[in-house]
Amino acid sequence: MEFKGEELRVGRSPIIDSAQFIQAVADNMKERLFTTTANRAQASVAANRKEAYNSLINQMAVLNPDNWDHDILDLEIMRLRALCDVLHSEPTEAHLGFTEYKASGGRNIPNKLRSLLMAVDTLSPSNADCERGFSTMNNIITEYRSKLTTKNAANLLFISSVGPPCRQWDPLPYVKTWLGKGRRAAHQRAAWLAGTQKRRATLAL
């Protein structure tokens, strides 16, 4: 067995069954990713959380083209509206968008459905994802960047959480668009304003 070109040698550690180890890791991840409540919760609380979790899965399954029939069923609309209530999305727009989405066979995503699909795609499947999100938010919102609006902070958090790595992102097209609209950096704008005020003062004399 090799790792990065280096031969791995068996030391004094006990030999681990690789198949059993991988299965144990998979079972562990499944327990973490699909936990519906704390281990020591009451049986009634656990049952309610599990029922809510299964309902959410069934509601999200409506958006999967593999689960569609030819006609739009009342059950689909009912689950779609329930999903909108859970994710605080506009049900009327989602209904219209879902109709167009299903008519296209799932190939074209209407704008009216994008907000709901984005909410579904950004659901955190585990507590670990939530912790990473809070950690990323703490890195974004600092005492030196306290003037960030909620919308800009949410956009930066979304990019950091689900966006591509920085090395794969090409900022040049966006910079060109930004400059093409006549925008400038803060220090350049401050220098331009100072120069304008100085010229006005000179003309006034």
ChimeraX commands (.cxc) that place a marker at each C-alpha (Angstrom):
marker #1 position 0.00,0.00,0.00 radius 0.5
marker #1 position 1.30,3.46,-0.93 radius 0.5
marker #1 position 0.40,7.03,-0.06 radius 0.5
marker #1 position 1.66,9.82,-2.33 radius 0.5
marker #1 position 4.40,7.58,-3.67 radius 0.5
marker #1 position 5.60,6.46,-0.23 radius 0.5
marker #1 position 5.29,2.85,0.79 radius 0.5
marker #1 position 3.30,2.34,3.97 radius 0.5
marker #1 position 4.73,-0.22,6.35 radius 0.5
marker #1 position 2.87,-2.07,9.07 radius 0.5
marker #1 position 4.15,-1.10,12.50 radius 0.5
marker #1 position 3.15,-2.23,15.94 radius 0.5
marker #1 position -0.41,-0.90,15.54 radius 0.5
marker #1 position -3.10,-3.59,15.24 radius 0.5
marker #1 position -4.32,-4.34,11.73 radius 0.5
marker #1 position -7.68,-2.67,10.99 radius 0.5
marker #1 position -10.21,-4.23,8.66 radius 0.5
marker #1 position -10.54,-1.54,5.97 radius 0.5
marker #1 position -14.08,-2.54,4.97 radius 0.5
marker #1 position -15.27,-2.50,8.56 radius 0.5
marker #1 position -13.54,0.85,9.16 radius 0.5
marker #1 position -15.18,2.50,6.13 radius 0.5
marker #1 position -18.58,1.13,7.14 radius 0.5
marker #1 position -18.12,2.50,10.65 radius 0.5
marker #1 position -17.22,5.93,9.24 radius 0.5
marker #1 position -20.26,5.86,6.95 radius 0.5
marker #1 position -22.57,4.89,9.83 radius 0.5
marker #1 position -21.08,7.63,11.98 radius 0.5
marker #1 position -21.61,10.26,9.29 radius 0.5
marker #1 position -25.17,9.07,8.73 radius 0.5
marker #1 position -25.92,9.48,12.41 radius 0.5
marker #1 position -24.49,13.01,12.40 radius 0.5
marker #1 position -26.07,14.18,9.16 radius 0.5
marker #1 position -29.57,12.91,9.84 radius 0.5
marker #1 position -30.00,13.57,13.54 radius 0.5
marker #1 position -33.44,15.02,14.28 radius 0.5
marker #1 position -33.04,15.74,18.01 radius 0.5
marker #1 position -30.71,15.29,20.96 radius 0.5
marker #1 position -29.98,11.79,22.20 radius 0.5
marker #1 position -31.40,12.44,25.68 radius 0.5
marker #1 position -34.60,14.14,24.54 radius 0.5
marker #1 position -37.97,12.87,25.71 radius 0.5
marker #1 position -39.65,10.22,23.58 radius 0.5
marker #1 position -42.52,12.56,22.66 radius 0.5
marker #1 position -40.12,15.33,21.58 radius 0.5
marker #1 position -38.05,12.87,19.54 radius 0.5
marker #1 position -41.19,11.53,17.83 radius 0.5
marker #1 position -42.41,15.05,16.95 radius 0.5
marker #1 position -39.00,16.06,15.59 radius 0.5
marker #1 position -38.75,12.89,13.55 radius 0.5
marker #1 position -42.22,13.44,12.09 radius 0.5
marker #1 position -41.36,17.05,11.21 radius 0.5
marker #1 position -38.12,15.89,9.61 radius 0.5
marker #1 position -39.86,13.25,7.49 radius 0.5
marker #1 position -42.50,15.79,6.44 radius 0.5
marker #1 position -39.77,18.20,5.34 radius 0.5
marker #1 position -38.10,15.48,3.26 radius 0.5
marker #1 position -41.42,14.62,1.60 radius 0.5
marker #1 position -42.08,18.29,0.88 radius 0.5
marker #1 position -38.68,18.82,-0.71 radius 0.5
marker #1 position -39.14,15.68,-2.82 radius 0.5
marker #1 position -41.81,17.58,-4.78 radius 0.5
marker #1 position -39.02,19.60,-6.44 radius 0.5
marker #1 position -37.29,16.46,-7.72 radius 0.5
marker #1 position -38.30,15.72,-11.35 radius 0.5
marker #1 position -37.84,11.99,-10.73 radius 0.5
marker #1 position -40.87,12.04,-8.42 radius 0.5
marker #1 position -43.25,13.77,-10.83 radius 0.5
marker #1 position -46.35,12.44,-12.53 radius 0.5
marker #1 position -47.61,13.86,-15.81 radius 0.5
marker #1 position -50.25,16.04,-14.17 radius 0.5
marker #1 position -49.89,18.44,-11.26 radius 0.5
marker #1 position -51.55,16.72,-8.31 radius 0.5
marker #1 position -53.24,18.39,-5.36 radius 0.5
marker #1 position -50.81,16.58,-3.05 radius 0.5
marker #1 position -47.87,18.21,-4.80 radius 0.5
marker #1 position -49.36,21.68,-4.41 radius 0.5
marker #1 position -50.17,21.00,-0.76 radius 0.5
marker #1 position -46.60,19.90,-0.04 radius 0.5
marker #1 position -45.21,22.82,-2.01 radius 0.5
marker #1 position -47.22,25.31,0.02 radius 0.5
marker #1 position -46.20,23.58,3.26 radius 0.5
marker #1 position -42.56,23.83,2.19 radius 0.5
marker #1 position -43.03,27.55,1.49 radius 0.5
marker #1 position -44.44,28.00,5.00 radius 0.5
marker #1 position -41.46,26.25,6.55 radius 0.5
marker #1 position -38.87,28.19,4.53 radius 0.5
marker #1 position -40.79,31.51,4.57 radius 0.5
marker #1 position -41.11,31.71,0.80 radius 0.5
marker #1 position -43.94,33.27,-1.22 radius 0.5
marker #1 position -46.39,30.40,-1.95 radius 0.5
marker #1 position -48.21,32.02,-4.88 radius 0.5
marker #1 position -45.01,32.76,-6.82 radius 0.5
marker #1 position -43.65,29.33,-5.97 radius 0.5
marker #1 position -46.83,27.72,-7.26 radius 0.5
marker #1 position -46.62,29.57,-10.58 radius 0.5
marker #1 position -42.91,28.86,-10.85 radius 0.5
marker #1 position -43.42,25.19,-10.07 radius 0.5
marker #1 position -46.04,24.94,-12.83 radius 0.5
marker #1 position -43.56,26.35,-15.37 radius 0.5
marker #1 position -40.76,24.22,-13.95 radius 0.5
marker #1 position -42.77,21.03,-14.31 radius 0.5
marker #1 position -43.98,21.99,-17.79 radius 0.5
marker #1 position -40.35,22.24,-18.92 radius 0.5
marker #1 position -39.58,18.81,-17.49 radius 0.5
marker #1 position -37.23,20.31,-14.91 radius 0.5
marker #1 position -34.89,21.74,-17.56 radius 0.5
marker #1 position -35.63,25.44,-17.01 radius 0.5
marker #1 position -35.86,27.01,-13.56 radius 0.5
marker #1 position -38.23,30.03,-13.55 radius 0.5
marker #1 position -37.25,33.10,-11.56 radius 0.5
marker #1 position -40.37,32.71,-9.43 radius 0.5
marker #1 position -39.06,29.39,-8.12 radius 0.5
marker #1 position -35.41,30.33,-7.63 radius 0.5
marker #1 position -35.80,31.70,-4.10 radius 0.5
marker #1 position -37.43,28.49,-2.88 radius 0.5
marker #1 position -34.85,26.28,-4.59 radius 0.5
marker #1 position -32.05,28.38,-3.14 radius 0.5
marker #1 position -33.55,28.04,0.34 radius 0.5
marker #1 position -33.73,24.25,-0.09 radius 0.5
marker #1 position -30.18,24.03,-1.45 radius 0.5
marker #1 position -28.72,26.00,1.46 radius 0.5
marker #1 position -30.31,23.97,4.26 radius 0.5
marker #1 position -27.65,22.74,6.69 radius 0.5
marker #1 position -27.83,18.94,7.02 radius 0.5
marker #1 position -25.90,18.84,10.29 radius 0.5
marker #1 position -24.81,20.86,13.31 radius 0.5
marker #1 position -21.28,20.88,11.89 radius 0.5
marker #1 position -22.47,22.90,8.89 radius 0.5
marker #1 position -24.16,25.37,11.22 radius 0.5
marker #1 position -20.97,25.75,13.26 radius 0.5
marker #1 position -18.96,26.36,10.09 radius 0.5
marker #1 position -21.51,28.97,9.06 radius 0.5
marker #1 position -21.23,30.81,12.39 radius 0.5
marker #1 position -17.43,30.65,12.18 radius 0.5
marker #1 position -17.50,32.09,8.67 radius 0.5
marker #1 position -19.88,34.83,9.78 radius 0.5
marker #1 position -17.51,35.78,12.61 radius 0.5
marker #1 position -14.70,36.08,10.06 radius 0.5
marker #1 position -16.85,38.31,7.84 radius 0.5
marker #1 position -18.41,40.61,10.45 radius 0.5
marker #1 position -15.58,42.07,12.50 radius 0.5
marker #1 position -15.06,45.35,14.33 radius 0.5
marker #1 position -13.22,46.65,11.28 radius 0.5
marker #1 position -16.13,45.81,8.95 radius 0.5
marker #1 position -19.02,46.85,11.17 radius 0.5
marker #1 position -20.63,48.92,8.40 radius 0.5
marker #1 position -21.62,45.86,6.37 radius 0.5
marker #1 position -25.33,45.71,5.69 radius 0.5
marker #1 position -27.27,42.54,6.44 radius 0.5
marker #1 position -27.75,41.90,2.71 radius 0.5
marker #1 position -24.02,42.22,1.92 radius 0.5
marker #1 position -23.08,40.07,4.91 radius 0.5
marker #1 position -25.56,37.40,3.77 radius 0.5
marker #1 position -24.13,37.48,0.24 radius 0.5
marker #1 position -20.56,37.12,1.53 radius 0.5
marker #1 position -21.63,34.28,3.82 radius 0.5
marker #1 position -23.35,32.51,0.91 radius 0.5
marker #1 position -20.26,32.83,-1.29 radius 0.5
marker #1 position -17.96,31.59,1.47 radius 0.5
marker #1 position -20.20,28.63,2.32 radius 0.5
marker #1 position -21.23,27.29,-1.08 radius 0.5
marker #1 position -19.17,29.26,-3.59 radius 0.5
marker #1 position -16.14,28.01,-5.52 radius 0.5
marker #1 position -12.61,28.32,-4.04 radius 0.5
marker #1 position -10.99,31.72,-4.45 radius 0.5
marker #1 position -8.38,30.26,-6.80 radius 0.5
marker #1 position -11.11,29.23,-9.26 radius 0.5
marker #1 position -12.89,32.59,-9.19 radius 0.5
marker #1 position -12.02,35.20,-11.81 radius 0.5
marker #1 position -12.86,38.68,-10.45 radius 0.5
marker #1 position -11.76,40.55,-13.59 radius 0.5
marker #1 position -15.19,40.61,-15.36 radius 0.5
marker #1 position -16.84,41.93,-12.20 radius 0.5
marker #1 position -14.17,44.57,-11.66 radius 0.5
marker #1 position -14.59,45.76,-15.25 radius 0.5
marker #1 position -18.36,45.98,-14.79 radius 0.5
marker #1 position -17.91,47.85,-11.50 radius 0.5
marker #1 position -15.50,50.35,-13.04 radius 0.5
marker #1 position -17.64,50.65,-16.17 radius 0.5
marker #1 position -20.47,52.03,-14.03 radius 0.5
marker #1 position -18.23,54.90,-12.92 radius 0.5
marker #1 position -17.51,53.55,-9.46 radius 0.5
marker #1 position -14.18,54.04,-7.77 radius 0.5
marker #1 position -12.45,52.94,-4.60 radius 0.5
marker #1 position -13.10,54.92,-1.42 radius 0.5
marker #1 position -9.62,56.53,-1.29 radius 0.5
marker #1 position -9.88,57.59,-4.95 radius 0.5
marker #1 position -13.27,59.16,-4.35 radius 0.5
marker #1 position -11.97,60.97,-1.25 radius 0.5
marker #1 position -9.02,62.33,-3.24 radius 0.5
marker #1 position -11.37,63.46,-6.03 radius 0.5
marker #1 position -13.64,65.26,-3.56 radius 0.5
marker #1 position -10.67,66.94,-1.89 radius 0.5
marker #1 position -9.39,68.11,-5.26 radius 0.5
marker #1 position -12.81,69.43,-6.23 radius 0.5
marker #1 position -13.15,71.38,-2.99 radius 0.5
marker #1 position -9.66,72.81,-3.44 radius 0.5
marker #1 position -10.45,73.98,-6.97 radius 0.5
marker #1 position -13.69,75.57,-5.82 radius 0.5
marker #1 position -11.87,77.39,-3.05 radius 0.5
marker #1 position -9.28,78.65,-5.53 radius 0.5
marker #1 position -11.98,79.93,-7.91 radius 0.5
marker #1 position -13.77,81.65,-5.05 radius 0.5
marker #1 position -10.64,83.69,-4.32 radius 0.5
marker link #1:1,2 radius 0.2
marker link #1:2,3 radius 0.2
marker link #1:3,4 radius 0.2
marker link #1:4,5 radius 0.2
marker link #1:5,6 radius 0.2
marker link #1:6,7 radius 0.2
marker link #1:7,8 radius 0.2
marker link #1:8,9 radius 0.2
marker link #1:9,10 radius 0.2
marker link #1:10,11 radius 0.2
marker link #1:11,12 radius 0.2
marker link #1:12,13 radius 0.2
marker link #1:13,14 radius 0.2
marker link #1:14,15 radius 0.2
marker link #1:15,16 radius 0.2
marker link #1:16,17 radius 0.2
marker link #1:17,18 radius 0.2
marker link #1:18,19 radius 0.2
marker link #1:19,20 radius 0.2
marker link #1:20,21 radius 0.2
marker link #1:21,22 radius 0.2
marker link #1:22,23 radius 0.2
marker link #1:23,24 radius 0.2
marker link #1:24,25 radius 0.2
marker link #1:25,26 radius 0.2
marker link #1:26,27 radius 0.2
marker link #1:27,28 radius 0.2
marker link #1:28,29 radius 0.2
marker link #1:29,30 radius 0.2
marker link #1:30,31 radius 0.2
marker link #1:31,32 radius 0.2
marker link #1:32,33 radius 0.2
marker link #1:33,34 radius 0.2
marker link #1:34,35 radius 0.2
marker link #1:35,36 radius 0.2
marker link #1:36,37 radius 0.2
marker link #1:37,38 radius 0.2
marker link #1:38,39 radius 0.2
marker link #1:39,40 radius 0.2
marker link #1:40,41 radius 0.2
marker link #1:41,42 radius 0.2
marker link #1:42,43 radius 0.2
marker link #1:43,44 radius 0.2
marker link #1:44,45 radius 0.2
marker link #1:45,46 radius 0.2
marker link #1:46,47 radius 0.2
marker link #1:47,48 radius 0.2
marker link #1:48,49 radius 0.2
marker link #1:49,50 radius 0.2
marker link #1:50,51 radius 0.2
marker link #1:51,52 radius 0.2
marker link #1:52,53 radius 0.2
marker link #1:53,54 radius 0.2
marker link #1:54,55 radius 0.2
marker link #1:55,56 radius 0.2
marker link #1:56,57 radius 0.2
marker link #1:57,58 radius 0.2
marker link #1:58,59 radius 0.2
marker link #1:59,60 radius 0.2
marker link #1:60,61 radius 0.2
marker link #1:61,62 radius 0.2
marker link #1:62,63 radius 0.2
marker link #1:63,64 radius 0.2
marker link #1:64,65 radius 0.2
marker link #1:65,66 radius 0.2
marker link #1:66,67 radius 0.2
marker link #1:67,68 radius 0.2
marker link #1:68,69 radius 0.2
marker link #1:69,70 radius 0.2
marker link #1:70,71 radius 0.2
marker link #1:71,72 radius 0.2
marker link #1:72,73 radius 0.2
marker link #1:73,74 radius 0.2
marker link #1:74,75 radius 0.2
marker link #1:75,76 radius 0.2
marker link #1:76,77 radius 0.2
marker link #1:77,78 radius 0.2
marker link #1:78,79 radius 0.2
marker link #1:79,80 radius 0.2
marker link #1:80,81 radius 0.2
marker link #1:81,82 radius 0.2
marker link #1:82,83 radius 0.2
marker link #1:83,84 radius 0.2
marker link #1:84,85 radius 0.2
marker link #1:85,86 radius 0.2
marker link #1:86,87 radius 0.2
marker link #1:87,88 radius 0.2
marker link #1:88,89 radius 0.2
marker link #1:89,90 radius 0.2
marker link #1:90,91 radius 0.2
marker link #1:91,92 radius 0.2
marker link #1:92,93 radius 0.2
marker link #1:93,94 radius 0.2
marker link #1:94,95 radius 0.2
marker link #1:95,96 radius 0.2
marker link #1:96,97 radius 0.2
marker link #1:97,98 radius 0.2
marker link #1:98,99 radius 0.2
marker link #1:99,100 radius 0.2
marker link #1:100,101 radius 0.2
marker link #1:101,102 radius 0.2
marker link #1:102,103 radius 0.2
marker link #1:103,104 radius 0.2
marker link #1:104,105 radius 0.2
marker link #1:105,106 radius 0.2
marker link #1:106,107 radius 0.2
marker link #1:107,108 radius 0.2
marker link #1:108,109 radius 0.2
marker link #1:109,110 radius 0.2
marker link #1:110,111 radius 0.2
marker link #1:111,112 radius 0.2
marker link #1:112,113 radius 0.2
marker link #1:113,114 radius 0.2
marker link #1:114,115 radius 0.2
marker link #1:115,116 radius 0.2
marker link #1:116,117 radius 0.2
marker link #1:117,118 radius 0.2
marker link #1:118,119 radius 0.2
marker link #1:119,120 radius 0.2
marker link #1:120,121 radius 0.2
marker link #1:121,122 radius 0.2
marker link #1:122,123 radius 0.2
marker link #1:123,124 radius 0.2
marker link #1:124,125 radius 0.2
marker link #1:125,126 radius 0.2
marker link #1:126,127 radius 0.2
marker link #1:127,128 radius 0.2
marker link #1:128,129 radius 0.2
marker link #1:129,130 radius 0.2
marker link #1:130,131 radius 0.2
marker link #1:131,132 radius 0.2
marker link #1:132,133 radius 0.2
marker link #1:133,134 radius 0.2
marker link #1:134,135 radius 0.2
marker link #1:135,136 radius 0.2
marker link #1:136,137 radius 0.2
marker link #1:137,138 radius 0.2
marker link #1:138,139 radius 0.2
marker link #1:139,140 radius 0.2
marker link #1:140,141 radius 0.2
marker link #1:141,142 radius 0.2
marker link #1:142,143 radius 0.2
marker link #1:143,144 radius 0.2
marker link #1:144,145 radius 0.2
marker link #1:145,146 radius 0.2
marker link #1:146,147 radius 0.2
marker link #1:147,148 radius 0.2
marker link #1:148,149 radius 0.2
marker link #1:149,150 radius 0.2
marker link #1:150,151 radius 0.2
marker link #1:151,152 radius 0.2
marker link #1:152,153 radius 0.2
marker link #1:153,154 radius 0.2
marker link #1:154,155 radius 0.2
marker link #1:155,156 radius 0.2
marker link #1:156,157 radius 0.2
marker link #1:157,158 radius 0.2
marker link #1:158,159 radius 0.2
marker link #1:159,160 radius 0.2
marker link #1:160,161 radius 0.2
marker link #1:161,162 radius 0.2
marker link #1:162,163 radius 0.2
marker link #1:163,164 radius 0.2
marker link #1:164,165 radius 0.2
marker link #1:165,166 radius 0.2
marker link #1:166,167 radius 0.2
marker link #1:167,168 radius 0.2
marker link #1:168,169 radius 0.2
marker link #1:169,170 radius 0.2
marker link #1:170,171 radius 0.2
marker link #1:171,172 radius 0.2
marker link #1:172,173 radius 0.2
marker link #1:173,174 radius 0.2
marker link #1:174,175 radius 0.2
marker link #1:175,176 radius 0.2
marker link #1:176,177 radius 0.2
marker link #1:177,178 radius 0.2
marker link #1:178,179 radius 0.2
marker link #1:179,180 radius 0.2
marker link #1:180,181 radius 0.2
marker link #1:181,182 radius 0.2
marker link #1:182,183 radius 0.2
marker link #1:183,184 radius 0.2
marker link #1:184,185 radius 0.2
marker link #1:185,186 radius 0.2
marker link #1:186,187 radius 0.2
marker link #1:187,188 radius 0.2
marker link #1:188,189 radius 0.2
marker link #1:189,190 radius 0.2
marker link #1:190,191 radius 0.2
marker link #1:191,192 radius 0.2
marker link #1:192,193 radius 0.2
marker link #1:193,194 radius 0.2
marker link #1:194,195 radius 0.2
marker link #1:195,196 radius 0.2
marker link #1:196,197 radius 0.2
marker link #1:197,198 radius 0.2
marker link #1:198,199 radius 0.2
marker link #1:199,200 radius 0.2
marker link #1:200,201 radius 0.2
marker link #1:201,202 radius 0.2
marker link #1:202,203 radius 0.2
marker link #1:203,204 radius 0.2
marker link #1:204,205 radius 0.2
view
